Amino acid sequence: MGYSFSGQDPNHSWSGFRVELEYLYRDSKYDQASDLSGAAGASLAKSQQEIVVGRDQIGSITSHDLFGNLYFDFINRSRFIPYVGVGVGVGFTDVDYGYLWARNADPTKIKTGAGLPNENEIRKNLAGTVSTGQTTLSDTLLGFQVLFGVDYAVTETMSLGLKGRWVNFDTFRGEAPSGLLRSHVPNLRLDGSEPVSGGIKTDDIEFFGASVNLKYRF
């Protein structure tokens, strides 16, 4: 839905500024898993011996986006009308997120707690434990987009066009699912004391897109 501040030229071309309120629905199927990597030194030794599985996974990202756009149509005397535009808006975003971390079942491979007086007890308690969870995280993101394209004036009131866009949203943040932590409810201690919470954070989310458009002018 949009509004143009200028009319038509004698050759049925539209030119000038126009504004638009735009709704987008996006569903991106990632199905990507990230295994434990990048460890070094003591962390590398722990990952190779103590942690036998370390995996974070994103299934899909869905977003309901609402943008306000400003366009400029380049003046010319042909039926082809190139244009550029910018827009700002919000994205109501959901991320399917899960994680799975499993420790070695052999207590002698556990490095956590090394040097503490109760080292053997810690190793025994941690051996073979699993931390896992699966949920849908939600966040509202601010974003902007750059738009460009060209329309062809089929008639005085109708045009057919091709539009491209680059969209950037800010960082996604979500609270981690309350699944299992070391094979029990997420508390630091087995007695249920000292609850544990966490979250995930991504880089800025961006995407490119292209669409074919049919426009009617009243």
C-alpha positions as CSV (number, residue, x, y, z in Angstrom):
1,M,0.0,0.0,0.0
2,G,1.5,3.3,-1.1
3,Y,1.0,6.9,-2.1
4,S,2.7,9.0,-4.8
5,F,3.4,12.7,-4.5
6,S,3.5,13.2,-8.3
7,G,1.4,12.2,-11.3
8,Q,2.1,11.0,-14.8
9,D,4.0,12.6,-17.6
10,P,2.5,12.7,-21.2
11,N,4.1,9.3,-22.0
12,H,2.3,7.6,-19.0
13,S,5.5,7.5,-16.9
14,W,5.3,8.0,-13.1
15,S,8.1,10.1,-11.5
16,G,8.9,11.7,-8.1
17,F,8.7,10.6,-4.5
18,R,6.3,8.1,-3.1
19,V,5.8,6.4,0.3
20,E,4.7,2.9,1.1
21,L,3.6,0.8,4.1
22,E,4.9,-2.7,3.5
23,Y,4.3,-6.0,5.3
24,L,6.6,-9.0,4.7
25,Y,6.5,-12.6,6.0
26,R,9.8,-14.5,5.9
27,D,10.5,-18.1,6.7
28,S,14.1,-19.2,6.3
29,K,14.9,-22.9,6.7
30,Y,18.4,-23.0,8.1
31,D,18.6,-26.5,9.7
32,Q,22.2,-25.7,10.7
33,A,24.2,-27.3,13.5
34,S,27.4,-25.9,15.0
35,D,29.6,-28.4,16.7
36,L,32.1,-27.5,19.4
37,S,35.1,-25.8,17.7
38,G,37.6,-23.1,18.1
39,A,38.9,-24.4,21.5
40,A,42.6,-23.9,22.3
41,G,44.9,-24.9,25.1
42,A,43.2,-26.3,28.2
43,S,39.8,-25.8,26.5
44,L,40.9,-28.0,23.6
45,A,41.9,-30.8,26.0
46,K,38.6,-30.5,27.7
47,S,36.6,-30.6,24.5
48,Q,38.6,-33.6,23.2
49,Q,38.2,-35.7,26.4
50,E,35.4,-34.4,28.6
51,I,32.8,-33.1,26.1
52,V,32.0,-35.9,23.6
53,V,29.1,-34.0,22.0
54,G,28.8,-30.2,21.9
55,R,26.2,-28.9,19.4
56,D,24.0,-25.9,19.0
57,Q,21.3,-25.9,16.3
58,I,19.0,-23.4,14.6
59,G,16.1,-25.0,12.7
60,S,14.3,-22.0,11.0
61,I,13.9,-18.3,11.4
62,T,10.4,-16.8,10.8
63,S,9.6,-13.1,10.9
64,H,6.7,-10.8,10.4
65,D,8.2,-7.5,9.2
66,L,6.5,-4.1,9.0
67,F,8.3,-1.3,7.0
68,G,7.7,2.3,6.1
69,N,9.4,3.0,2.8
70,L,10.3,6.1,0.8
71,Y,11.0,5.8,-2.9
72,F,12.3,8.1,-5.7
73,D,11.2,7.3,-9.3
74,F,13.7,8.6,-11.9
75,I,12.1,10.9,-14.4
76,N,12.2,9.8,-18.0
77,R,10.0,9.6,-21.1
78,S,9.9,5.8,-21.5
79,R,7.6,3.3,-20.1
80,F,10.5,1.9,-17.9
81,I,10.7,3.6,-14.5
82,P,13.8,2.8,-12.5
83,Y,13.7,3.7,-8.8
84,V,15.5,3.5,-5.5
85,G,14.2,3.5,-1.9
86,V,15.0,3.2,1.8
87,G,12.8,1.9,4.6
88,V,12.8,1.5,8.4
89,G,10.7,-0.9,10.4
90,V,10.5,-3.8,12.9
91,G,10.7,-7.5,12.6
92,F,8.8,-9.8,15.0
93,T,11.2,-12.7,14.8
94,D,11.1,-16.3,16.0
95,V,14.1,-18.7,16.0
96,D,13.9,-22.5,16.5
97,Y,16.8,-23.2,18.7
98,G,18.2,-26.4,20.4
99,Y,21.4,-27.6,22.0
100,L,22.9,-30.9,23.0
101,W,26.0,-31.2,25.2
102,A,27.2,-34.6,26.6
103,R,30.1,-35.5,28.8
104,N,32.3,-38.5,28.7
105,A,30.9,-41.5,30.8
106,D,34.5,-42.2,32.0
107,P,35.1,-40.1,35.2
108,T,38.9,-40.1,34.6
109,K,38.2,-38.0,31.4
110,I,36.5,-35.2,33.3
111,K,38.7,-32.2,33.7
112,T,36.2,-29.9,35.5
113,G,37.0,-29.5,39.2
114,A,40.6,-30.5,38.9
115,G,42.6,-29.5,41.9
116,L,39.6,-29.1,44.2
117,P,39.3,-31.1,47.5
118,N,36.2,-32.9,46.2
119,E,37.7,-33.5,42.7
120,N,36.7,-37.2,42.6
121,E,33.1,-36.5,43.6
122,I,32.8,-33.8,40.9
123,R,34.1,-36.1,38.3
124,K,31.7,-38.9,39.3
125,N,28.7,-36.5,39.3
126,L,29.5,-35.0,35.9
127,A,30.5,-38.2,34.0
128,G,27.9,-39.2,31.5
129,T,25.6,-36.2,32.1
130,V,23.7,-34.4,29.3
131,S,22.6,-30.8,28.9
132,T,19.9,-30.5,26.3
133,G,16.9,-28.3,25.3
134,Q,14.7,-27.3,22.4
135,T,12.4,-24.3,22.1
136,T,11.3,-21.3,19.9
137,L,12.9,-18.0,20.9
138,S,11.3,-14.6,20.1
139,D,12.5,-11.1,19.8
140,T,11.5,-7.8,18.2
141,L,14.2,-6.4,16.0
142,L,14.7,-2.9,14.5
143,G,15.7,-2.9,10.9
144,F,16.3,-0.9,7.7
145,Q,16.3,-1.8,4.1
146,V,17.6,-0.5,0.7
147,L,15.3,-1.1,-2.3
148,F,15.9,-0.8,-6.0
149,G,14.1,-1.9,-9.1
150,V,12.3,-1.0,-12.3
151,D,8.6,-0.8,-13.3
152,Y,7.2,-1.0,-16.8
153,A,4.0,1.0,-17.4
154,V,1.6,-1.5,-19.1
155,T,-1.3,1.0,-19.0
156,E,-2.0,4.4,-17.5
157,T,-3.0,2.7,-14.2
158,M,-1.0,-0.5,-14.1
159,S,2.7,-1.4,-14.1
160,L,4.7,-4.6,-13.9
161,G,8.1,-4.5,-12.1
162,L,11.1,-6.3,-10.7
163,K,12.3,-5.2,-7.2
164,G,15.4,-6.1,-5.2
165,R,16.1,-5.4,-1.6
166,W,18.8,-5.7,1.1
167,V,17.5,-5.9,4.6
168,N,19.5,-5.6,7.9
169,F,18.1,-6.3,11.4
170,D,19.9,-5.7,14.6
171,T,21.1,-8.4,17.0
172,F,18.7,-11.2,18.0
173,R,18.6,-12.0,21.7
174,G,16.7,-14.8,23.4
175,E,16.5,-16.6,26.7
176,A,17.9,-20.2,26.5
177,P,15.4,-23.0,26.9
178,S,14.9,-24.5,30.3
179,G,15.8,-28.0,29.4
180,L,18.3,-30.3,31.2
181,L,21.5,-29.1,32.7
182,R,23.9,-32.0,33.5
183,S,20.9,-34.4,33.3
184,H,18.8,-32.5,35.9
185,V,16.7,-29.4,36.0
186,P,18.7,-26.2,35.4
187,N,20.2,-25.6,38.8
188,L,23.8,-25.3,39.7
189,R,23.5,-27.9,42.5
190,L,21.7,-31.2,42.6
191,D,19.6,-30.1,45.6
192,G,17.8,-27.5,43.4
193,S,19.5,-24.4,44.8
194,E,21.1,-21.7,42.7
195,P,18.9,-21.7,39.5
196,V,20.8,-21.3,36.3
197,S,19.6,-19.2,33.3
198,G,21.2,-18.3,30.0
199,G,20.6,-16.9,26.6
200,I,21.8,-16.7,23.0
201,K,22.9,-13.7,20.9
202,T,23.4,-13.5,17.2
203,D,25.2,-11.1,14.9
204,D,23.0,-8.7,12.9
205,I,20.5,-10.6,10.7
206,E,20.5,-9.6,7.0
207,F,19.1,-11.0,3.8
208,F,18.8,-10.2,0.1
209,G,15.6,-10.7,-1.8
210,A,14.0,-10.2,-5.2
211,S,10.3,-10.0,-6.2
212,V,8.0,-9.4,-9.2
213,N,5.4,-6.8,-8.6
214,L,2.1,-5.8,-10.2
215,K,0.9,-2.3,-9.3
216,Y,-2.4,-0.5,-9.8
217,R,-2.8,3.2,-9.4
218,F,-6.1,4.8,-8.5
